[in-house]
Amino acid sequence: MTVASMWEARAAQGRGDDLLAWARAQRLAPAPLRRETFRAPQDRVLVITWWEGEYGADLPELPDPPGGLVARPVHRWRFESVDDGGR
């Protein structure tokens, strides 16, 4: 099974570039199958990682950024891949 882990944070006022740089510098061990980093309005940063394993497996996650970088607590979600029959 493939599991996608989503990590999303909103930067403190004026710290969007700093939060993005911090998130991109974080390394996970072991490395995920795939990793993508996104940015959005309001200085939000989203990192999605893909893993081979069960939904409840103990998987590496990005840590919380230093307090001065974020405007609110980090949000984390986990999803499992669903075969949709090629649709």
MODELLER restraints for C-alpha pairs under 7 A, 6 or more apart:
rsr = mdl.restraints
at = mdl.atoms
rsr.add(forms.Gaussian(group=physical.xy_distance, feature=features.Distance(at['CA:1:A'], at['CA:52:A']), mean=5.88, stdev=0.5))
rsr.add(forms.Gaussian(group=physical.xy_distance, feature=features.Distance(at['CA:1:A'], at['CA:53:A']), mean=5.49, stdev=0.5))
rsr.add(forms.Gaussian(group=physical.xy_distance, feature=features.Distance(at['CA:1:A'], at['CA:54:A']), mean=6.01, stdev=0.5))
rsr.add(forms.Gaussian(group=physical.xy_distance, feature=features.Distance(at['CA:1:A'], at['CA:81:A']), mean=6.82, stdev=0.5))
rsr.add(forms.Gaussian(group=physical.xy_distance, feature=features.Distance(at['CA:2:A'], at['CA:50:A']), mean=6.70, stdev=0.5))
rsr.add(forms.Gaussian(group=physical.xy_distance, feature=features.Distance(at['CA:2:A'], at['CA:51:A']), mean=5.59, stdev=0.5))
rsr.add(forms.Gaussian(group=physical.xy_distance, feature=features.Distance(at['CA:2:A'], at['CA:52:A']), mean=4.72, stdev=0.5))
rsr.add(forms.Gaussian(group=physical.xy_distance, feature=features.Distance(at['CA:2:A'], at['CA:53:A']), mean=6.02, stdev=0.5))
rsr.add(forms.Gaussian(group=physical.xy_distance, feature=features.Distance(at['CA:2:A'], at['CA:80:A']), mean=5.97, stdev=0.5))
rsr.add(forms.Gaussian(group=physical.xy_distance, feature=features.Distance(at['CA:2:A'], at['CA:81:A']), mean=5.42, stdev=0.5))
rsr.add(forms.Gaussian(group=physical.xy_distance, feature=features.Distance(at['CA:3:A'], at['CA:50:A']), mean=5.68, stdev=0.5))
rsr.add(forms.Gaussian(group=physical.xy_distance, feature=features.Distance(at['CA:3:A'], at['CA:51:A']), mean=5.15, stdev=0.5))
rsr.add(forms.Gaussian(group=physical.xy_distance, feature=features.Distance(at['CA:3:A'], at['CA:52:A']), mean=6.28, stdev=0.5))
rsr.add(forms.Gaussian(group=physical.xy_distance, feature=features.Distance(at['CA:3:A'], at['CA:53:A']), mean=6.53, stdev=0.5))
rsr.add(forms.Gaussian(group=physical.xy_distance, feature=features.Distance(at['CA:3:A'], at['CA:55:A']), mean=6.09, stdev=0.5))
rsr.add(forms.Gaussian(group=physical.xy_distance, feature=features.Distance(at['CA:3:A'], at['CA:78:A']), mean=6.95, stdev=0.5))
rsr.add(forms.Gaussian(group=physical.xy_distance, feature=features.Distance(at['CA:3:A'], at['CA:79:A']), mean=5.67, stdev=0.5))
rsr.add(forms.Gaussian(group=physical.xy_distance, feature=features.Distance(at['CA:3:A'], at['CA:80:A']), mean=4.47, stdev=0.5))
rsr.add(forms.Gaussian(group=physical.xy_distance, feature=features.Distance(at['CA:3:A'], at['CA:81:A']), mean=6.06, stdev=0.5))
rsr.add(forms.Gaussian(group=physical.xy_distance, feature=features.Distance(at['CA:4:A'], at['CA:48:A']), mean=6.57, stdev=0.5))
rsr.add(forms.Gaussian(group=physical.xy_distance, feature=features.Distance(at['CA:4:A'], at['CA:49:A']), mean=5.57, stdev=0.5))
rsr.add(forms.Gaussian(group=physical.xy_distance, feature=features.Distance(at['CA:4:A'], at['CA:50:A']), mean=4.47, stdev=0.5))
rsr.add(forms.Gaussian(group=physical.xy_distance, feature=features.Distance(at['CA:4:A'], at['CA:51:A']), mean=6.34, stdev=0.5))
rsr.add(forms.Gaussian(group=physical.xy_distance, feature=features.Distance(at['CA:4:A'], at['CA:78:A']), mean=5.77, stdev=0.5))
rsr.add(forms.Gaussian(group=physical.xy_distance, feature=features.Distance(at['CA:4:A'], at['CA:79:A']), mean=5.13, stdev=0.5))
rsr.add(forms.Gaussian(group=physical.xy_distance, feature=features.Distance(at['CA:4:A'], at['CA:80:A']), mean=6.17, stdev=0.5))
rsr.add(forms.Gaussian(group=physical.xy_distance, feature=features.Distance(at['CA:5:A'], at['CA:48:A']), mean=5.58, stdev=0.5))
rsr.add(forms.Gaussian(group=physical.xy_distance, feature=features.Distance(at['CA:5:A'], at['CA:49:A']), mean=5.21, stdev=0.5))
rsr.add(forms.Gaussian(group=physical.xy_distance, feature=features.Distance(at['CA:5:A'], at['CA:50:A']), mean=6.39, stdev=0.5))
rsr.add(forms.Gaussian(group=physical.xy_distance, feature=features.Distance(at['CA:5:A'], at['CA:77:A']), mean=5.95, stdev=0.5))
rsr.add(forms.Gaussian(group=physical.xy_distance, feature=features.Distance(at['CA:5:A'], at['CA:78:A']), mean=4.52, stdev=0.5))
rsr.add(forms.Gaussian(group=physical.xy_distance, feature=features.Distance(at['CA:5:A'], at['CA:79:A']), mean=6.40, stdev=0.5))
rsr.add(forms.Gaussian(group=physical.xy_distance, feature=features.Distance(at['CA:6:A'], at['CA:46:A']), mean=6.99, stdev=0.5))
rsr.add(forms.Gaussian(group=physical.xy_distance, feature=features.Distance(at['CA:6:A'], at['CA:47:A']), mean=5.79, stdev=0.5))
rsr.add(forms.Gaussian(group=physical.xy_distance, feature=features.Distance(at['CA:6:A'], at['CA:48:A']), mean=4.54, stdev=0.5))
rsr.add(forms.Gaussian(group=physical.xy_distance, feature=features.Distance(at['CA:6:A'], at['CA:49:A']), mean=6.62, stdev=0.5))
rsr.add(forms.Gaussian(group=physical.xy_distance, feature=features.Distance(at['CA:6:A'], at['CA:76:A']), mean=5.57, stdev=0.5))
rsr.add(forms.Gaussian(group=physical.xy_distance, feature=features.Distance(at['CA:6:A'], at['CA:77:A']), mean=5.13, stdev=0.5))
rsr.add(forms.Gaussian(group=physical.xy_distance, feature=features.Distance(at['CA:6:A'], at['CA:78:A']), mean=6.16, stdev=0.5))
rsr.add(forms.Gaussian(group=physical.xy_distance, feature=features.Distance(at['CA:7:A'], at['CA:46:A']), mean=5.65, stdev=0.5))
rsr.add(forms.Gaussian(group=physical.xy_distance, feature=features.Distance(at['CA:7:A'], at['CA:47:A']), mean=5.15, stdev=0.5))
rsr.add(forms.Gaussian(group=physical.xy_distance, feature=features.Distance(at['CA:7:A'], at['CA:48:A']), mean=6.43, stdev=0.5))
rsr.add(forms.Gaussian(group=physical.xy_distance, feature=features.Distance(at['CA:7:A'], at['CA:75:A']), mean=5.90, stdev=0.5))
rsr.add(forms.Gaussian(group=physical.xy_distance, feature=features.Distance(at['CA:7:A'], at['CA:76:A']), mean=4.70, stdev=0.5))
rsr.add(forms.Gaussian(group=physical.xy_distance, feature=features.Distance(at['CA:7:A'], at['CA:77:A']), mean=6.77, stdev=0.5))
rsr.add(forms.Gaussian(group=physical.xy_distance, feature=features.Distance(at['CA:8:A'], at['CA:45:A']), mean=5.61, stdev=0.5))
rsr.add(forms.Gaussian(group=physical.xy_distance, feature=features.Distance(at['CA:8:A'], at['CA:46:A']), mean=4.39, stdev=0.5))
rsr.add(forms.Gaussian(group=physical.xy_distance, feature=features.Distance(at['CA:8:A'], at['CA:47:A']), mean=6.45, stdev=0.5))
rsr.add(forms.Gaussian(group=physical.xy_distance, feature=features.Distance(at['CA:8:A'], at['CA:74:A']), mean=5.81, stdev=0.5))
rsr.add(forms.Gaussian(group=physical.xy_distance, feature=features.Distance(at['CA:8:A'], at['CA:75:A']), mean=5.15, stdev=0.5))
rsr.add(forms.Gaussian(group=physical.xy_distance, feature=features.Distance(at['CA:8:A'], at['CA:76:A']), mean=6.43, stdev=0.5))
rsr.add(forms.Gaussian(group=physical.xy_distance, feature=features.Distance(at['CA:9:A'], at['CA:44:A']), mean=5.62, stdev=0.5))
rsr.add(forms.Gaussian(group=physical.xy_distance, feature=features.Distance(at['CA:9:A'], at['CA:45:A']), mean=5.42, stdev=0.5))
rsr.add(forms.Gaussian(group=physical.xy_distance, feature=features.Distance(at['CA:9:A'], at['CA:46:A']), mean=6.69, stdev=0.5))
rsr.add(forms.Gaussian(group=physical.xy_distance, feature=features.Distance(at['CA:9:A'], at['CA:70:A']), mean=6.76, stdev=0.5))
rsr.add(forms.Gaussian(group=physical.xy_distance, feature=features.Distance(at['CA:9:A'], at['CA:74:A']), mean=4.79, stdev=0.5))
rsr.add(forms.Gaussian(group=physical.xy_distance, feature=features.Distance(at['CA:9:A'], at['CA:75:A']), mean=6.37, stdev=0.5))
rsr.add(forms.Gaussian(group=physical.xy_distance, feature=features.Distance(at['CA:10:A'], at['CA:43:A']), mean=5.74, stdev=0.5))
rsr.add(forms.Gaussian(group=physical.xy_distance, feature=features.Distance(at['CA:10:A'], at['CA:44:A']), mean=4.25, stdev=0.5))
rsr.add(forms.Gaussian(group=physical.xy_distance, feature=features.Distance(at['CA:10:A'], at['CA:45:A']), mean=6.36, stdev=0.5))
rsr.add(forms.Gaussian(group=physical.xy_distance, feature=features.Distance(at['CA:10:A'], at['CA:70:A']), mean=5.65, stdev=0.5))
rsr.add(forms.Gaussian(group=physical.xy_distance, feature=features.Distance(at['CA:10:A'], at['CA:71:A']), mean=5.70, stdev=0.5))
rsr.add(forms.Gaussian(group=physical.xy_distance, feature=features.Distance(at['CA:10:A'], at['CA:72:A']), mean=6.51, stdev=0.5))
rsr.add(forms.Gaussian(group=physical.xy_distance, feature=features.Distance(at['CA:11:A'], at['CA:19:A']), mean=6.04, stdev=0.5))
rsr.add(forms.Gaussian(group=physical.xy_distance, feature=features.Distance(at['CA:11:A'], at['CA:43:A']), mean=5.39, stdev=0.5))
rsr.add(forms.Gaussian(group=physical.xy_distance, feature=features.Distance(at['CA:11:A'], at['CA:44:A']), mean=6.12, stdev=0.5))
rsr.add(forms.Gaussian(group=physical.xy_distance, feature=features.Distance(at['CA:11:A'], at['CA:69:A']), mean=5.53, stdev=0.5))
rsr.add(forms.Gaussian(group=physical.xy_distance, feature=features.Distance(at['CA:11:A'], at['CA:70:A']), mean=4.21, stdev=0.5))
rsr.add(forms.Gaussian(group=physical.xy_distance, feature=features.Distance(at['CA:11:A'], at['CA:71:A']), mean=5.32, stdev=0.5))
rsr.add(forms.Gaussian(group=physical.xy_distance, feature=features.Distance(at['CA:12:A'], at['CA:68:A']), mean=6.83, stdev=0.5))
rsr.add(forms.Gaussian(group=physical.xy_distance, feature=features.Distance(at['CA:12:A'], at['CA:69:A']), mean=5.33, stdev=0.5))
rsr.add(forms.Gaussian(group=physical.xy_distance, feature=features.Distance(at['CA:12:A'], at['CA:70:A']), mean=4.51, stdev=0.5))
rsr.add(forms.Gaussian(group=physical.xy_distance, feature=features.Distance(at['CA:12:A'], at['CA:71:A']), mean=4.27, stdev=0.5))
rsr.add(forms.Gaussian(group=physical.xy_distance, feature=features.Distance(at['CA:15:A'], at['CA:69:A']), mean=6.10, stdev=0.5))
rsr.add(forms.Gaussian(group=physical.xy_distance, feature=features.Distance(at['CA:16:A'], at['CA:43:A']), mean=4.63, stdev=0.5))
rsr.add(forms.Gaussian(group=physical.xy_distance, feature=features.Distance(at['CA:19:A'], at['CA:69:A']), mean=5.93, stdev=0.5))
rsr.add(forms.Gaussian(group=physical.xy_distance, feature=features.Distance(at['CA:20:A'], at['CA:45:A']), mean=6.20, stdev=0.5))
rsr.add(forms.Gaussian(group=physical.xy_distance, feature=features.Distance(at['CA:26:A'], at['CA:62:A']), mean=6.90, stdev=0.5))
rsr.add(forms.Gaussian(group=physical.xy_distance, feature=features.Distance(at['CA:28:A'], at['CA:60:A']), mean=6.15, stdev=0.5))
rsr.add(forms.Gaussian(group=physical.xy_distance, feature=features.Distance(at['CA:29:A'], at['CA:60:A']), mean=6.75, stdev=0.5))
rsr.add(forms.Gaussian(group=physical.xy_distance, feature=features.Distance(at['CA:32:A'], at['CA:49:A']), mean=6.07, stdev=0.5))
rsr.add(forms.Gaussian(group=physical.xy_distance, feature=features.Distance(at['CA:32:A'], at['CA:50:A']), mean=5.73, stdev=0.5))
rsr.add(forms.Gaussian(group=physical.xy_distance, feature=features.Distance(at['CA:32:A'], at['CA:51:A']), mean=5.43, stdev=0.5))
rsr.add(forms.Gaussian(group=physical.xy_distance, feature=features.Distance(at['CA:33:A'], at['CA:50:A']), mean=5.42, stdev=0.5))
rsr.add(forms.Gaussian(group=physical.xy_distance, feature=features.Distance(at['CA:33:A'], at['CA:51:A']), mean=5.49, stdev=0.5))
rsr.add(forms.Gaussian(group=physical.xy_distance, feature=features.Distance(at['CA:34:A'], at['CA:49:A']), mean=5.67, stdev=0.5))
rsr.add(forms.Gaussian(group=physical.xy_distance, feature=features.Distance(at['CA:34:A'], at['CA:50:A']), mean=5.16, stdev=0.5))
rsr.add(forms.Gaussian(group=physical.xy_distance, feature=features.Distance(at['CA:35:A'], at['CA:48:A']), mean=5.70, stdev=0.5))
rsr.add(forms.Gaussian(group=physical.xy_distance, feature=features.Distance(at['CA:35:A'], at['CA:49:A']), mean=4.41, stdev=0.5))
rsr.add(forms.Gaussian(group=physical.xy_distance, feature=features.Distance(at['CA:35:A'], at['CA:50:A']), mean=6.47, stdev=0.5))
rsr.add(forms.Gaussian(group=physical.xy_distance, feature=features.Distance(at['CA:36:A'], at['CA:47:A']), mean=5.72, stdev=0.5))
rsr.add(forms.Gaussian(group=physical.xy_distance, feature=features.Distance(at['CA:36:A'], at['CA:48:A']), mean=5.38, stdev=0.5))
rsr.add(forms.Gaussian(group=physical.xy_distance, feature=features.Distance(at['CA:36:A'], at['CA:49:A']), mean=6.61, stdev=0.5))
rsr.add(forms.Gaussian(group=physical.xy_distance, feature=features.Distance(at['CA:37:A'], at['CA:46:A']), mean=5.73, stdev=0.5))
rsr.add(forms.Gaussian(group=physical.xy_distance, feature=features.Distance(at['CA:37:A'], at['CA:47:A']), mean=4.47, stdev=0.5))
rsr.add(forms.Gaussian(group=physical.xy_distance, feature=features.Distance(at['CA:37:A'], at['CA:48:A']), mean=6.55, stdev=0.5))
rsr.add(forms.Gaussian(group=physical.xy_distance, feature=features.Distance(at['CA:38:A'], at['CA:45:A']), mean=5.73, stdev=0.5))
rsr.add(forms.Gaussian(group=physical.xy_distance, feature=features.Distance(at['CA:38:A'], at['CA:46:A']), mean=4.99, stdev=0.5))
rsr.add(forms.Gaussian(group=physical.xy_distance, feature=features.Distance(at['CA:38:A'], at['CA:47:A']), mean=6.32, stdev=0.5))
rsr.add(forms.Gaussian(group=physical.xy_distance, feature=features.Distance(at['CA:39:A'], at['CA:45:A']), mean=4.57, stdev=0.5))
rsr.add(forms.Gaussian(group=physical.xy_distance, feature=features.Distance(at['CA:39:A'], at['CA:46:A']), mean=6.19, stdev=0.5))
rsr.add(forms.Gaussian(group=physical.xy_distance, feature=features.Distance(at['CA:55:A'], at['CA:80:A']), mean=6.17, stdev=0.5))
rsr.add(forms.Gaussian(group=physical.xy_distance, feature=features.Distance(at['CA:64:A'], at['CA:74:A']), mean=6.53, stdev=0.5))
